[in-house]
Amino acid sequence: MEYIIATNPEKYIEPGLSLIARQYSIGSYRFDLLFEDRHGAKLIVELQKGALDRNHTYKILDYYDEFKERQPHEFIDIMIIANKIPRERQRRLTSYGISFKEIGAIEFSHIDILSAHWEQFFNKHQIIFKRAYSKSRSEDYSPSFFLSDHDCWVEINTETPTDQEILSATRFCLKSHQVVHIFVGEPTSAYSYISCNFSEHCLPPERIQEMMADPEKYGTDKFSEEGSVGFGSDIYFSIENGTVKLEQAL
């Protein structure tokens, strides 16, 4: 729950938030999440799995007081997120000016949970990554993660990708000239469904122009004036002596 909300605040809290820290310590207190909005205001978020209890209802006020005492010029808001917030707790939070949000466990999407597991896998094995937050299948599409050490993109799917998803990855590969691996499942057992690999043309210019002039015949979704996309599979992460490698299955 904490990891998913920390990495998806715009989806589960509000747009414009950026994470400052998880498990933030101040004085003798430690709270779950600290965000900053686009105006520089801080948001303290306390989480609870299950139904909100009395302890969580009140201790966020201690966090606020401690934070405000140490940083009196900061504008601070506070929020509680729980799977279930009883009506009497909602009334009490409202009376104290505490924002709250009820998010049932089933509301966390499978892809968000899976992406969180991949992030934990990358962090555990010290794999440097950049997360892509756009998941639309439009011109703004980008795969889930960029792995700089491996110079490739990784797309994470909960199930076999659709033809449209493969096409989006192909177009991205064609535009970026970078490899895109589409993995299905959890990081420890994932298999690479397909890999999109860009290669520059070795064809004469007149042949390239001929092919570009007949997109239906040659399939320009996999082809441009600069190069073309080929497909491979059976890529997996191997872990040996603490080192993680992307390898081709034999």
Legacy VTK file of the C-alpha trace (Angstrom):
# vtk DataFile Version 3.0
C-alpha trace
ASCII
DATASET POLYDATA
POINTS 250 float
0.000 0.000 0.000
2.741 2.469 0.975
4.899 1.720 -2.042
2.029 1.977 -4.504
0.771 5.324 -3.167
4.326 6.688 -2.895
4.958 5.970 -6.571
1.464 6.906 -7.821
0.386 9.978 -5.804
-1.323 11.635 -8.761
-3.549 8.604 -9.199
-4.386 7.904 -5.556
-4.182 11.345 -3.892
-4.156 14.344 -6.234
-2.285 15.729 -9.282
0.888 17.735 -8.855
2.373 15.910 -5.860
6.008 14.829 -5.720
7.391 12.459 -3.099
9.970 13.890 -0.688
10.448 10.852 1.551
9.032 7.609 2.841
9.154 6.814 6.570
10.129 10.422 7.308
11.603 11.015 10.783
11.161 14.231 12.699
11.952 14.430 16.414
10.809 11.206 18.030
8.174 10.581 15.349
8.187 8.796 12.026
5.329 9.006 9.547
4.683 7.126 6.332
4.892 9.645 3.479
5.862 13.265 2.917
4.884 14.995 -0.336
5.246 18.472 -1.782
2.688 20.038 -4.117
3.372 22.300 -7.100
3.175 25.371 -4.840
5.751 24.077 -2.356
3.267 23.142 0.389
3.955 19.933 2.302
1.534 17.038 2.760
1.996 14.510 5.565
0.261 11.211 4.813
-0.343 8.438 7.333
-1.526 5.054 6.065
-3.367 2.190 7.699
-4.295 -1.156 6.272
-7.766 -2.275 7.247
-10.098 -0.049 9.275
-8.796 3.206 10.720
-8.280 2.896 14.487
-8.156 5.489 17.267
-4.345 5.518 17.435
-3.914 6.523 13.792
-6.764 9.016 14.069
-4.899 11.090 16.645
-1.179 10.508 16.157
-1.093 12.398 12.858
-1.824 15.523 14.938
1.405 14.877 16.832
3.248 14.659 13.519
1.754 17.977 12.432
2.648 19.734 15.688
6.247 18.466 15.626
6.731 19.372 11.970
5.222 22.829 12.456
7.346 23.528 15.526
10.544 22.663 13.680
9.556 24.317 10.395
7.147 27.111 11.377
7.244 28.866 8.005
6.153 25.800 6.032
2.539 25.372 4.939
1.548 21.855 5.973
-1.509 19.740 5.295
-2.236 16.306 6.740
-4.085 13.299 5.356
-5.003 9.798 6.476
-5.544 6.973 3.989
-7.038 3.669 5.096
-8.841 0.769 3.468
-11.885 1.536 5.599
-12.741 4.641 7.611
-15.808 4.228 9.862
-18.302 7.067 9.784
-17.606 8.164 13.363
-13.878 8.409 12.523
-14.704 10.470 9.434
-16.630 12.932 11.591
-13.738 13.196 14.049
-11.173 13.756 11.273
-13.366 16.430 9.714
-13.718 18.232 13.059
-9.906 18.394 13.354
-9.423 19.516 9.741
-7.685 16.300 8.729
-8.139 15.227 5.100
-8.891 11.554 4.591
-9.346 9.068 1.801
-10.758 5.575 1.842
-9.095 3.248 -0.659
-10.202 -0.368 -0.612
-7.516 -2.985 -1.165
-9.200 -4.133 -4.392
-8.946 -0.587 -5.795
-5.201 -0.905 -6.255
-4.799 -2.000 -9.852
-2.887 -5.163 -10.691
-0.444 -3.248 -12.897
0.342 -0.764 -10.085
0.993 -3.623 -7.663
3.140 -5.429 -10.239
5.100 -2.260 -11.072
5.763 -1.730 -7.354
7.167 -5.269 -7.136
9.483 -4.544 -10.081
10.690 -1.328 -8.465
11.482 -3.229 -5.274
13.354 -5.824 -7.361
15.403 -3.116 -9.093
16.182 -1.370 -5.803
17.144 -4.619 -4.080
19.653 -5.461 -6.805
20.841 -1.863 -7.273
19.599 -1.618 -10.833
19.406 2.040 -11.854
16.029 2.788 -13.406
13.794 5.620 -14.460
10.062 5.143 -14.144
7.753 6.314 -16.927
4.406 7.561 -15.586
2.550 7.827 -18.895
0.713 4.587 -19.593
-1.528 5.777 -22.408
-1.437 3.966 -25.711
-1.090 7.174 -27.702
1.762 9.231 -29.089
2.754 9.905 -25.466
3.248 6.218 -24.739
6.464 5.105 -23.108
7.346 1.730 -21.526
7.297 1.182 -17.761
11.009 1.610 -16.942
14.278 2.670 -18.540
17.328 0.742 -17.308
20.316 2.980 -17.963
22.953 0.340 -17.169
21.388 -1.974 -19.742
20.439 0.830 -22.175
16.965 -0.558 -22.721
13.317 -0.021 -21.870
11.234 -2.576 -19.978
7.470 -2.772 -20.335
5.642 -4.650 -17.558
2.388 -6.494 -18.238
0.133 -8.591 -16.041
-0.882 -10.759 -19.000
0.022 -11.468 -22.616
0.219 -8.106 -24.416
-2.377 -7.246 -27.011
-1.549 -6.510 -30.633
-2.091 -2.808 -29.894
0.350 -2.905 -26.973
2.969 -4.593 -29.144
2.358 -1.995 -31.849
2.851 0.833 -29.322
6.148 -0.692 -28.193
7.202 -1.140 -31.829
6.486 2.485 -32.673
8.355 3.619 -29.568
11.368 1.498 -30.557
11.247 2.890 -34.086
11.119 6.463 -32.800
13.669 6.165 -29.983
16.073 3.683 -31.656
16.199 1.842 -28.318
15.401 -1.733 -27.326
12.034 -2.426 -25.658
11.551 -5.685 -23.726
7.976 -6.617 -22.817
7.909 -8.759 -19.675
4.883 -10.582 -18.294
4.488 -11.313 -14.592
6.480 -10.943 -11.387
10.201 -10.079 -11.621
11.419 -13.358 -10.130
9.421 -15.472 -12.583
8.794 -13.105 -15.499
9.364 -14.133 -19.070
10.096 -11.834 -21.967
7.126 -12.103 -24.297
8.792 -10.110 -27.041
11.704 -7.715 -27.564
11.683 -4.890 -30.101
15.153 -4.225 -31.495
16.033 -1.299 -33.744
18.626 -1.630 -36.490
19.747 0.897 -39.058
19.199 0.201 -42.750
21.906 -1.333 -44.894
19.790 -0.725 -47.984
20.431 1.773 -50.776
18.385 4.994 -50.513
16.296 4.215 -53.591
15.229 0.883 -52.104
14.256 2.581 -48.834
12.164 5.146 -50.710
10.487 2.348 -52.669
9.540 0.583 -49.462
8.352 3.781 -47.800
6.117 4.470 -50.798
4.205 1.224 -50.270
3.372 1.106 -46.516
0.698 -1.562 -46.878
3.109 -3.972 -48.523
6.135 -3.325 -46.309
4.492 -2.402 -43.006
5.765 1.049 -42.051
4.769 0.431 -38.416
8.035 -1.525 -38.259
9.981 0.579 -40.734
11.252 4.149 -41.188
13.792 5.972 -43.315
16.406 5.418 -40.587
15.912 1.740 -39.847
13.570 -1.083 -38.959
12.374 -3.053 -35.954
13.063 -6.741 -35.549
11.617 -8.996 -32.869
13.180 -11.423 -30.443
12.156 -13.184 -27.215
13.402 -15.340 -24.345
15.182 -12.554 -22.487
15.405 -13.006 -18.726
17.069 -11.523 -15.640
19.778 -13.727 -14.187
21.246 -13.163 -10.730
24.715 -14.519 -10.057
26.942 -13.506 -7.142
24.738 -10.478 -6.517
25.059 -9.264 -10.119
21.951 -8.959 -12.279
22.220 -9.472 -16.034
19.796 -9.455 -18.927
20.497 -12.640 -20.831
19.230 -14.491 -23.867
17.832 -17.938 -23.201
19.573 -20.721 -25.069
LINES 1 251
250 0 1 2 3 4 5 6 7 8 9 10 11 12 13 14 15 16 17 18 19 20 21 22 23 24 25 26 27 28 29 30 31 32 33 34 35 36 37 38 39 40 41 42 43 44 45 46 47 48 49 50 51 52 53 54 55 56 57 58 59 60 61 62 63 64 65 66 67 68 69 70 71 72 73 74 75 76 77 78 79 80 81 82 83 84 85 86 87 88 89 90 91 92 93 94 95 96 97 98 99 100 101 102 103 104 105 106 107 108 109 110 111 112 113 114 115 116 117 118 119 120 121 122 123 124 125 126 127 128 129 130 131 132 133 134 135 136 137 138 139 140 141 142 143 144 145 146 147 148 149 150 151 152 153 154 155 156 157 158 159 160 161 162 163 164 165 166 167 168 169 170 171 172 173 174 175 176 177 178 179 180 181 182 183 184 185 186 187 188 189 190 191 192 193 194 195 196 197 198 199 200 201 202 203 204 205 206 207 208 209 210 211 212 213 214 215 216 217 218 219 220 221 222 223 224 225 226 227 228 229 230 231 232 233 234 235 236 237 238 239 240 241 242 243 244 245 246 247 248 249
